[in-house]
Amino acid sequence: MVSLEDVYHTAELAKIEITEGEAEKFRKEFEKIIDYFNILDEVEEDIEPTFHVLPITNVFREDVEGECLSQEEALSNAKHKEDGHFKGPRVVE
Amino acid sequence: MRVTEWRGKVETQGCYDAISEMLERIEKSKLNAYITVCRDEALKMAEKYDRGELKGRLAGIPVAVKDNISTKGILTTCASKMLSNYKPVFDAHVVERLKAEGAIIIGKANMDEFAMGTTTETSYYGVVRNPYDLDRVAGGSSGGSAAVIAADEAVLSLGSDTGGSIRCPASFCGIYGLKPTYGLVSRYGLIPYANSLEQIGPMADCIDDLALLLEVIAGKDRRDSTNSGKEFKFVPEDRKLKVGVIAEMGGNEDVMKRFSEAVEVIREKHEVEEVSMPSFKYALAAYYIIAMSEASSNLARYDGVRYGYALEKLDSWRRYFSKVRAEGFGDEVKRRIMLGSYALSAGYYGKYYLKAQKVRTLVIRDFKKAFEEFDVLISPTMPSLPFKIGELADPLTMYKADVNTVPINLAGLPALSVPIGFEKGLPVGLQVIGNYFSENTLLNFGKWLGERMQD
């Protein structure tokens, strides 16, 4: 069972504003999808999980200076900027 | 159109003329396969070729690039409103490789929004139509990349494959498409959806062209820490293989009719036996849980601050981010981010995400066991013929269309879709799966089979 509360909570975690109409639509869809996911309950617990298919651990490189973007390039796709910096929304509410 | 045919054209009429002709065809096209057409730049490069200044293994060849692969100074939208104004300031590794070999980037191919879909119907820019029936989809998510090959709107193309996104449209458009072994092609500059599953791969009209493009894009790149550093070289190979037909992967009557004919053809030269992969029962659910979880984390970067869709006025961060994301993302993207957040949230991690990674272990075990006995495994690429536009309106129904392709991504194996002819006037594809880094065997087998099935 997926409740409307679950949907609003998930939307808040995902930082996506949703309307009442959307919440009900997503609730119905999520219920069907999650019900399908529950097939995994049949799988036994005692199995080592695989997070990554390649046997790679840490990949190191020399700590040397490389090429990087100029300030102008880095800012070229930002709408809000000031004095060569990104301008973000207020974080203290 | 094959590379050899294109080269013949260029020889007789010149590259500028050949590219102009192609641009004209694109302009008149009803397929909606491109989001951006690089008209001026392509013509400039063609002139350069005609002056003898463009060199390399792909010199003068028009290549389409899926719109989730970064191209410096050229719009890279991921078919999303969120990135509809985004111009990368660097090239993806594969784009650097294309340019170094003299390729002409003719345009950025349409796709499902952030590669999340099986039909391109989630694209902000509208659906890509199937070249064989305009009322049907070209498949997804690399639908544009496949349609342009079938309709001569490019000679080669790049797609990306997270759960079948190269193989599905290749099958629906009657062309060849390869999902390489995880780590063979650098993902640097591929806008991420689910990092542990996806690979960039080549799409083409014949195996020789596919191999040529793979040779160019495969290889070492230290900017992708999961890159294997391995190169690829296509070497002709003619040997009898042991071929396993996967019992758990089927299709509807139309698809199975054509597939069974292909199996009979294969039997003439190779040894064929059925093989069972019991873990595949859980693969689709595990795949979607992992893909959505990775998506929820990856797509957290879209906050309307550094790039992408932004609101006129900055607000408090909570309201600003939530509003940008509500307006910038389409429904399927929202669905996957939210379900991913759900699967990773407190209380559900063990039940969904961790369990899915355990299934991954089981899937890899089944493949390992199969490859002790078989050289390649086969199945229909897609369980049905190309869908009518609008046919898969229910999300779960759409997810289920990926049932034959997703286990390969869970295991990181290579898989090729080979066109095996038509049923009811629509293309059917056969999927060939190989062991890690066995692309050469896949391509040789695919070439042999594809040539026989076109007769």
Boltz contact constraints between the chains, C-beta under 6 A:
constraints:
  - contact:
      token1: [A, 10]
      token2: [B, 338]
      max_distance: 6.0
  - contact:
      token1: [A, 10]
      token2: [B, 341]
      max_distance: 6.0
  - contact:
      token1: [A, 10]
      token2: [B, 342]
      max_distance: 6.0
  - contact:
      token1: [A, 13]
      token2: [B, 341]
      max_distance: 6.0
  - contact:
      token1: [A, 14]
      token2: [B, 337]
      max_distance: 6.0
  - contact:
      token1: [A, 14]
      token2: [B, 338]
      max_distance: 6.0
  - contact:
      token1: [A, 14]
      token2: [B, 341]
      max_distance: 6.0
  - contact:
      token1: [A, 15]
      token2: [B, 321]
      max_distance: 6.0
  - contact:
      token1: [A, 15]
      token2: [B, 322]
      max_distance: 6.0
  - contact:
      token1: [A, 15]
      token2: [B, 325]
      max_distance: 6.0
  - contact:
      token1: [A, 16]
      token2: [B, 325]
      max_distance: 6.0
  - contact:
      token1: [A, 16]
      token2: [B, 326]
      max_distance: 6.0
  - contact:
      token1: [A, 16]
      token2: [B, 334]
      max_distance: 6.0
  - contact:
      token1: [A, 17]
      token2: [B, 322]
      max_distance: 6.0
  - contact:
      token1: [A, 17]
      token2: [B, 323]
      max_distance: 6.0
  - contact:
      token1: [A, 17]
      token2: [B, 326]
      max_distance: 6.0
  - contact:
      token1: [A, 29]
      token2: [B, 395]
      max_distance: 6.0
  - contact:
      token1: [A, 32]
      token2: [B, 396]
      max_distance: 6.0
  - contact:
      token1: [A, 33]
      token2: [B, 396]
      max_distance: 6.0
  - contact:
      token1: [A, 36]
      token2: [B, 396]
      max_distance: 6.0
  - contact:
      token1: [A, 37]
      token2: [B, 285]
      max_distance: 6.0
  - contact:
      token1: [A, 39]
      token2: [B, 285]
      max_distance: 6.0
  - contact:
      token1: [A, 40]
      token2: [B, 282]
      max_distance: 6.0
  - contact:
      token1: [A, 40]
      token2: [B, 285]
      max_distance: 6.0
  - contact:
      token1: [A, 40]
      token2: [B, 355]
      max_distance: 6.0
  - contact:
      token1: [A, 43]
      token2: [B, 282]
      max_distance: 6.0
  - contact:
      token1: [A, 43]
      token2: [B, 359]
      max_distance: 6.0
  - contact:
      token1: [A, 47]
      token2: [B, 358]
      max_distance: 6.0
  - contact:
      token1: [A, 47]
      token2: [B, 361]
      max_distance: 6.0
  - contact:
      token1: [A, 48]
      token2: [B, 361]
      max_distance: 6.0
  - contact:
      token1: [A, 49]
      token2: [B, 354]
      max_distance: 6.0
  - contact:
      token1: [A, 49]
      token2: [B, 357]
      max_distance: 6.0
  - contact:
      token1: [A, 49]
      token2: [B, 358]
      max_distance: 6.0
  - contact:
      token1: [A, 50]
      token2: [B, 357]
      max_distance: 6.0
  - contact:
      token1: [A, 50]
      token2: [B, 360]
      max_distance: 6.0
  - contact:
      token1: [A, 50]
      token2: [B, 361]
      max_distance: 6.0
  - contact:
      token1: [A, 51]
      token2: [B, 357]
      max_distance: 6.0
  - contact:
      token1: [A, 52]
      token2: [B, 196]
      max_distance: 6.0
  - contact:
      token1: [A, 53]
      token2: [B, 182]
      max_distance: 6.0
  - contact:
      token1: [A, 53]
      token2: [B, 412]
      max_distance: 6.0
  - contact:
      token1: [A, 54]
      token2: [B, 183]
      max_distance: 6.0
  - contact:
      token1: [A, 59]
      token2: [B, 225]
      max_distance: 6.0
  - contact:
      token1: [A, 69]
      token2: [B, 89]
      max_distance: 6.0
  - contact:
      token1: [A, 73]
      token2: [B, 89]
      max_distance: 6.0
  - contact:
      token1: [A, 77]
      token2: [B, 86]
      max_distance: 6.0
  - contact:
      token1: [A, 77]
      token2: [B, 307]
      max_distance: 6.0
  - contact:
      token1: [A, 78]
      token2: [B, 306]
      max_distance: 6.0
  - contact:
      token1: [A, 79]
      token2: [B, 310]
      max_distance: 6.0
  - contact:
      token1: [A, 80]
      token2: [B, 314]
      max_distance: 6.0
  - contact:
      token1: [A, 86]
      token2: [B, 305]
      max_distance: 6.0
  - contact:
      token1: [A, 86]
      token2: [B, 306]
      max_distance: 6.0
  - contact:
      token1: [A, 88]
      token2: [B, 305]
      max_distance: 6.0
  - contact:
      token1: [A, 89]
      token2: [B, 314]
      max_distance: 6.0
  - contact:
      token1: [A, 89]
      token2: [B, 315]
      max_distance: 6.0
  - contact:
      token1: [A, 89]
      token2: [B, 317]
      max_distance: 6.0
  - contact:
      token1: [A, 89]
      token2: [B, 320]
      max_distance: 6.0
  - contact:
      token1: [A, 90]
      token2: [B, 316]
      max_distance: 6.0
  - contact:
      token1: [A, 91]
      token2: [B, 317]
      max_distance: 6.0
  - contact:
      token1: [A, 93]
      token2: [B, 316]
      max_distance: 6.0
